[in-house]
């Protein structure tokens, strides 16, 4: 994939510590994406799925994505940014901190921005703290800002 950052083994990973890894392609949030997420999670709060009520009562005027939809896109867009080679396994280990500073509205375009903040040695690998941001095109605040933890395990 063009514009991906290649992470080639442990030395390659270490050489990228403290650097921005890149951004994914822009995606457009469709109403159907929100509905599928609501169906998967059982969260049908009106601010996400009721178009007519949103027009009448929501300060946003349109449905907005669930906050957890935004955070879930980190894993979905991660491999648009990085091409990982030379590891036996890469695990999404969790999140240290997550915030949803701005609503992601139907029709908005968003993308993932990723920075490798720090690395910590663990048995048989390295734990990487990544700053993951779901940016909204034309907005000063992101839909999601998270500290994502990944474990890069040697084969």
N, C-alpha and C positions, 0 to 999 in steps of 0.2 A: 504494500500500500504506500502511495507517495506521502512524503512529509512525516513518516513515522520515525521515531527515535529507536535505533537498534540498541538493545541492551544485550551484549554478548558476554555472558558468563560473569563470574564474580568480579573480575578486574573491570569489566565494562560497567557494571553496576556501580562499583566504588568510584569510578571516574565521573559519574554523573551526580554524585551527592551535592546538594545545594543548588542544583540547576533546574530550570524549567524544562520539562520534557516535551511540551507542545500542547496543541489543541486539536480536538476532533473536528470533523465537518459539522457545519450547522445543520440542525434538524428542526422541523416545524412541528409544534405540538398540535395534534389533531384531537378533536373531541373524542373520537373513537379510542384513542390511546388512554384517555382518562377513564372511559367506561370499562375498557378491558382491565385496567388496574383495579377499578372498583369491584369488578366481578371476581378478580383473583383474591382480593383482600377482604371483601365483604363490607367495605367502607363506602356507603352510598350517601354520605352527607350532601345535602342539596347544593352547597357551594361548589361542588365538583361536578355534579351530574344533571342538575335541573336548570336548563338553559333559560326557561321563561322566568323562573324565580330569580335567577341571577340578574336578568335584565331589570327586574323590578326592585330587588332588595340588596344585591351585592354592591359593595363600593367599587368592585372591579368591572361590573357590567356584563361579564362573561364568565363561564366556568373556569376554575383554576385547577391546576394539577395538585394532587396530594403531595405533601412534603416528602413522603416516603417514595413517591414516584420519582421525584427529583434525585433523591439520594440513590435510588436503584439504578439510575442511568449511569452512575459512576462505573459500575461493573460492566454495563453494556457498552460503554464507549471507550473503556480502558485500552482495549486492543486496537482501536483506531489510532491511538497515539504511540504505543510502544510495540516493538517487535522483539520478543524475548527469546533468546537463544542460549543454550548451554546450561540450562537448569533442568533438573528432573521434575520439578513441580513448582508452581507458583500458586500460593493460597491467599485468598482474601481473608485476612485474619480478624478484621473488625474495624470499628471506628472509635476514636477517642473523643471526638467532639463534632457535633453537627449543628448547624444553624440554617434557618430558612429566611434570609433577610428580605426577599421580595417574592411576590406571587408569580408563578409561571402560568400565564394566561393562554387560553385556547388561541391558536393562530400565531403565537410568539415563536421566534426562532431561538434555539439554545444550543450550547456546545459545552464540552468538558475541557477545562484547562487543568493541567497536571504539573506539579512541581515535586521533585524528590527532595524533601527537607533534610532527612537524616537517616543514617543506617546504624543498626546495632547488631553485633554478632550474636547468634544463637546456635545451639547445637545443630550441626549439619546444614547451616545456612545463615541467612541474614534477614533481619526484620527491617523493613523499609517504612518510614513514615512519609506519606505523600499528602500534600495539600491539594485537594480535589475541589474544583469550583465549577458549578454549573452556571455559566454565564448566560445572560439574556441579551440578545442583540438590542442595542439602543438604550439599555438601562444601566444606571450607575451601580446598582446593587445586584448581586447574583441571586438565583433561585435557591442555591444550596452552596454552603461552604463547609467542608468536612476535612477532618484529619483521618485519612484512610490508612490502615496498616496492612501491608502485604508481607508475606513470608516467601522468600526465594530460597528454595531448598536444592541442594546439590544432588545430582543423580546417583 
